[in-house]
Amino acid sequence: MADPSHKSKPRALTPLLQAEVYLTLQHVADLLLRPLEETLKPAGLSHTQYNVLRILRGASRDAAQRGDDGGQDGGLPCGEIAARMITRDPDITRLLDRLEARGLVARSRDKKDRRVVQAHITSAGMQLLKKLDAPMDAMHRKQFAHVPAEHLRQLLKHLKEIRSAAEQIKAYDGDDSESTSAGRD
């Protein structure tokens, strides 16, 4: 029988569940990013450059579906690109400079408001993305091959809940640093 006068050592504090979830998400994100970087390396793209090209391809497709010929050709201003980025890049202009130097992106003044500079994906940018589509799809299939589709759907649902909650907290806290930087061209 244990001696009641003898106090046991205090147990080590367990990390908060939220902290464990956060660290696990960070670790998984890093593990998923590595094959992405390897897949993009032969094309000479960073994951942020790839993200910009995909955003501009989506904008181009959206404009084509709308039949938009308002002079925008699916182009987006820097601030809109920044708002759509997966990860924040403080210098969208330099990112676009590098893509433009490679002929993957072109920039032009908006016809309605000459102060606004629109970035557009070029045909070379579209061709590069088209070449990357199959390797990227294969990479994603490989990354999640051992996870049942129903689990992936549940995970996606929960991750969207977390993202929504984080965005609401950011809005509630008045963190508008992203919207401030997003307005610059």
C-alpha positions in Angstrom: 0.0 0.0 0.0 1.3 3.4 -0.9 2.3 5.8 1.9 -0.3 8.6 1.9 2.2 11.0 3.3 4.5 10.5 0.4 3.5 12.7 -2.5 4.1 11.5 -6.0 6.0 13.6 -8.4 3.8 16.0 -10.4 3.1 14.6 -13.9 4.5 16.4 -16.8 1.9 18.7 -18.3 0.4 17.4 -21.5 0.3 19.8 -24.4 -3.0 21.4 -25.2 -5.0 19.4 -27.8 -5.1 22.6 -29.9 -1.3 22.9 -29.9 -0.9 19.3 -30.8 -3.4 19.7 -33.7 -1.5 22.8 -34.9 1.9 21.2 -34.7 0.6 18.1 -36.5 -1.0 20.2 -39.3 2.3 22.1 -39.7 4.3 18.8 -39.9 1.8 17.2 -42.4 1.9 20.4 -44.5 5.7 20.2 -44.6 5.6 16.5 -45.6 3.1 17.2 -48.4 5.1 20.3 -49.6 8.3 18.3 -50.2 7.0 16.1 -53.1 5.3 19.2 -54.5 8.6 21.0 -54.7 10.3 18.0 -56.2 7.5 17.8 -58.9 7.9 21.4 -59.7 11.7 21.5 -59.7 12.1 20.3 -63.4 9.8 23.1 -64.5 11.9 25.6 -62.5 8.9 26.8 -60.4 8.5 27.4 -56.7 5.2 26.3 -55.1 4.2 30.0 -54.8 4.9 30.6 -58.5 2.9 27.5 -59.4 0.1 28.8 -57.2 0.1 32.2 -59.0 -0.1 30.5 -62.4 -3.0 28.3 -61.3 -4.8 31.4 -59.9 -4.4 33.2 -63.3 -5.4 30.1 -65.3 -8.6 29.9 -63.2 -9.3 33.6 -63.7 -8.7 33.1 -67.5 -11.2 30.2 -67.5 -13.7 32.1 -65.5 -13.5 35.1 -67.9 -13.9 32.8 -70.9 -17.0 31.2 -69.4 -18.5 34.6 -68.7 -17.6 35.7 -72.3 -15.8 38.6 -70.7 -14.3 40.9 -73.2 -14.2 43.9 -70.9 -10.5 44.2 -71.6 -9.5 42.0 -68.7 -9.0 38.7 -70.4 -9.1 37.0 -67.0 -6.4 39.2 -65.7 -6.2 40.0 -62.0 -4.6 42.9 -60.1 -1.8 42.0 -57.6 -4.1 42.5 -54.6 -6.6 39.9 -55.9 -3.8 37.4 -56.6 -2.4 37.9 -53.1 -5.9 37.4 -51.6 -6.2 34.0 -53.5 -2.8 32.7 -52.6 -2.5 29.6 -50.5 0.4 31.0 -48.6 1.1 34.6 -48.0 3.9 36.1 -50.1 4.7 39.6 -49.1 6.0 40.6 -52.5 3.6 39.5 -55.2 5.2 42.1 -57.5 8.6 40.4 -57.5 6.9 37.0 -57.9 5.2 38.3 -61.0 8.4 39.9 -62.2 10.1 36.5 -62.2 7.2 34.8 -64.0 7.0 37.7 -66.5 10.7 37.4 -67.2 10.2 33.8 -68.1 7.2 34.7 -70.4 4.7 32.8 -68.3 2.8 36.0 -67.2 2.1 39.3 -68.8 1.0 42.5 -67.2 -1.0 45.3 -68.7 -2.9 48.4 -67.5 -6.7 48.0 -67.1 -8.5 49.7 -69.9 -11.2 51.2 -67.5 -8.8 52.3 -64.8 -5.2 52.9 -65.9 -4.0 52.9 -62.3 -4.7 49.2 -62.1 -2.2 46.7 -63.5 -3.7 43.3 -64.5 -1.6 40.2 -64.6 -2.5 37.6 -67.2 -1.3 34.0 -67.8 0.4 33.7 -71.2 0.0 30.8 -73.6 3.5 29.6 -72.4 2.2 29.7 -68.9 -0.8 27.7 -69.9 1.3 25.2 -71.7 3.6 24.8 -68.7 0.6 24.1 -66.4 -0.8 21.7 -68.9 2.5 19.7 -68.8 2.4 19.8 -65.0 -1.2 18.7 -64.6 -0.6 14.9 -65.0 2.5 14.8 -62.7 0.7 16.9 -60.1 -2.4 14.6 -60.2 -0.1 11.6 -59.9 1.7 13.1 -56.9 -1.6 13.9 -55.1 -3.0 10.4 -55.8 0.3 8.9 -54.3 0.2 11.2 -51.3 -3.3 10.1 -50.3 -3.4 6.6 -51.7 -3.7 4.9 -48.3 -6.5 7.1 -47.1 -10.0 6.0 -47.9 -12.1 8.5 -49.9 -14.6 8.9 -47.1 -11.8 9.8 -44.6 -10.5 12.4 -47.1 -14.0 13.9 -47.4 -14.3 14.1 -43.6 -10.8 15.6 -43.3 -11.6 18.2 -46.0 -14.9 19.1 -44.1 -13.0 19.6 -40.8 -10.2 21.5 -42.4 -12.7 23.9 -44.0 -14.3 24.4 -40.6 -10.9 25.2 -39.1 -10.1 27.6 -41.9 -13.5 29.3 -41.6 -13.1 29.7 -37.8 -9.5 31.1 -38.3 -10.8 33.6 -40.9 -13.6 34.7 -38.5 -11.2 35.1 -35.6 -8.9 37.1 -37.9 -11.8 39.3 -39.0 -13.0 39.7 -35.4 -9.5 40.7 -34.2 -9.4 43.3 -36.9 -6.3 41.9 -38.6 -6.5 43.6 -41.9 -2.8 43.5 -42.7 -3.5 41.1 -45.6 -6.3 43.3 -47.0 -4.0 46.3 -46.7 -1.2 44.7 -48.6 -3.7 43.0 -51.0 -4.8 46.4 -52.2 -1.3 47.3 -53.5 -0.4 46.8 -57.1 
